[in-house]
């Protein structure tokens, strides 16, 4: 299980550029299999995390969010691009 490692604000531009340059976009279902959902709830508390899919916005359905697989500082990772901020899980 990959753990939250860093975001682009707390990393170097070179390591983020390298990660993004070789990143491949993946589906939410693939991303969520690789990380701890409880960490996502902590990082993104403003989303609806209930199972009933109410009218509130979910992370999966947010148009400003995409999910990626890559390497970060030579470690396999997945990351969320959330409004052009990368949240990295290694």
Buried (B, 14 or more C-beta within 10 A) or exposed (E): EBEBBBBBEEBEEEBBEBBBEEBEEBEBEEBBEBBBEEBBEEBBEEBBEEEEEEEEEBBBEBEEBBBBBBBBBEEEBBBBBBEEEBBBBB
